[in-house]
Amino acid sequence: DEIETDEKRENEANMNSKQRRNVYHGRRLEEVTMDVGVNETDIVTTCKVAGYRCIVAAEVDGCNGEGELVEVKANFVIEHPKQLHTFRRGKLFNTFMQCYLVGIQNVLIGFRDKNGILRSLQNYTLPQIEDECKQYWNKDFYISFLNSVLSWAIPQVAEGKVYHLEYLGGDEITLTEVPDPDHIPKFFKDHVLSCNS
């Protein structure tokens, strides 16, 4: 149950044909490699960010042959050093942080050409990604940043309320109460309630 927001609906409505094709290729890769419908699942887990216990929800693409959770991503075939730089600094960073926070240790990336034809598959573990990208980013810096954001936000929230926290770049962060939290998936609400009992 992906969270439907007005922003998400607006972004989907405003996608151009190239963006729609890229979304299709990513989704199709998940279907082919993970037997979606059988393996895809929603998980709710807790993680610690510095001194804060966080509840995190994620859609997991599937499991590998050993039963370990796997995140699947699609990327264009890398043909030039600039593309490799962008891949490591952007795609691998975002994927690493997404997986790190929910405890997924395995990533499968499908590399496709401009026609959408899958040319290769590459398995990564989080330690491999972190090692390959050490000249581009350091996870500890971003975990420290997240700790600072949480330290700023937590004193401003009221128990039992739902908030939307958004980083807008630079030093601009917004924290807004969600007036109608009905868009939060039931599996997430159930997990939160079970943690409080």
Solvent accessible surface area in square Angstrom, and as a share of the most:
residue,aa,sasa,rsa
1,D,103,0.53
2,E,113,0.51
3,I,72,0.36
4,E,73,0.33
5,T,52,0.30
6,D,109,0.56
7,E,98,0.44
8,K,46,0.19
9,R,116,0.43
10,E,109,0.49
11,N,88,0.45
12,E,68,0.31
13,A,74,0.58
14,N,106,0.55
15,M,45,0.20
16,N,85,0.44
17,S,81,0.52
18,K,114,0.48
19,Q,86,0.38
20,R,120,0.44
21,R,120,0.44
22,N,48,0.25
23,V,88,0.50
24,Y,126,0.48
25,H,30,0.13
26,G,19,0.18
27,R,92,0.34
28,R,111,0.40
29,L,12,0.06
30,E,26,0.12
31,E,66,0.30
32,V,91,0.52
33,T,36,0.21
34,M,16,0.07
35,D,82,0.42
36,V,34,0.19
37,G,72,0.69
38,V,112,0.64
39,N,49,0.25
40,E,48,0.21
41,T,57,0.33
42,D,47,0.25
43,I,36,0.18
44,V,27,0.16
45,T,39,0.23
46,T,57,0.33
47,C,23,0.14
48,K,149,0.63
49,V,2,0.01
50,A,60,0.46
51,G,66,0.63
52,Y,59,0.22
53,R,146,0.53
54,C,28,0.16
55,I,54,0.28
56,V,34,0.20
57,A,40,0.31
58,A,19,0.15
59,E,73,0.33
60,V,0,0.00
61,D,3,0.01
62,G,0,0.00
63,C,45,0.27
64,N,44,0.22
65,G,84,0.80
66,E,139,0.62
67,G,53,0.51
68,E,81,0.36
69,L,55,0.27
70,V,6,0.04
71,E,9,0.04
72,V,4,0.03
73,K,46,0.20
74,A,18,0.14
75,N,26,0.13
76,F,77,0.32
77,V,44,0.25
78,I,51,0.26
79,E,112,0.50
80,H,106,0.47
81,P,114,0.72
82,K,159,0.67
83,Q,63,0.28
84,L,58,0.29
85,H,73,0.33
86,T,82,0.48
87,F,7,0.03
88,R,51,0.19
89,R,145,0.53
90,G,27,0.26
91,K,62,0.26
92,L,0,0.00
93,F,38,0.16
94,N,95,0.49
95,T,1,0.01
96,F,3,0.01
97,M,25,0.11
98,Q,74,0.33
99,C,0,0.00
100,Y,83,0.32
101,L,42,0.21
102,V,13,0.07
103,G,47,0.46
104,I,2,0.01
105,Q,87,0.39
106,N,24,0.12
107,V,1,0.01
108,L,15,0.07
109,I,0,0.00
110,G,0,0.00
111,F,21,0.09
112,R,19,0.07
113,D,28,0.14
114,K,165,0.70
115,N,121,0.62
116,G,19,0.19
117,I,88,0.45
118,L,75,0.37
119,R,145,0.53
120,S,57,0.37
121,L,87,0.44
122,Q,84,0.37
123,N,107,0.55
124,Y,20,0.08
125,T,51,0.30
126,L,5,0.02
127,P,86,0.54
128,Q,96,0.43
129,I,0,0.00
130,E,58,0.26
131,D,86,0.44
132,E,55,0.25
133,C,0,0.00
134,K,144,0.61
135,Q,144,0.64
136,Y,47,0.18
137,W,18,0.06
138,N,87,0.45
139,K,36,0.15
140,D,90,0.47
141,F,128,0.53
142,Y,75,0.29
143,I,30,0.15
144,S,64,0.41
145,F,77,0.32
146,L,47,0.24
147,N,42,0.22
148,S,64,0.41
149,V,10,0.06
150,L,26,0.13
151,S,48,0.31
152,W,106,0.37
153,A,5,0.04
154,I,77,0.39
155,P,107,0.67
156,Q,93,0.42
157,V,59,0.34
158,A,51,0.40
159,E,176,0.79
160,G,79,0.76
161,K,106,0.45
162,V,44,0.25
163,Y,60,0.23
164,H,89,0.40
165,L,66,0.33
166,E,58,0.26
167,Y,110,0.42
168,L,85,0.42
169,G,31,0.29
170,G,67,0.64
171,D,141,0.73
172,E,100,0.45
173,I,42,0.21
174,T,51,0.30
175,L,42,0.21
176,T,79,0.46
177,E,81,0.36
178,V,26,0.15
179,P,127,0.80
180,D,87,0.45
181,P,44,0.28
182,D,108,0.56
183,H,67,0.30
184,I,24,0.12
185,P,11,0.07
186,K,143,0.61
187,F,53,0.22
188,F,45,0.19
189,K,77,0.33
190,D,64,0.33
191,H,47,0.21
192,V,43,0.25
193,L,119,0.59
194,S,71,0.46
195,C,44,0.26
196,N,119,0.61
197,S,127,0.82
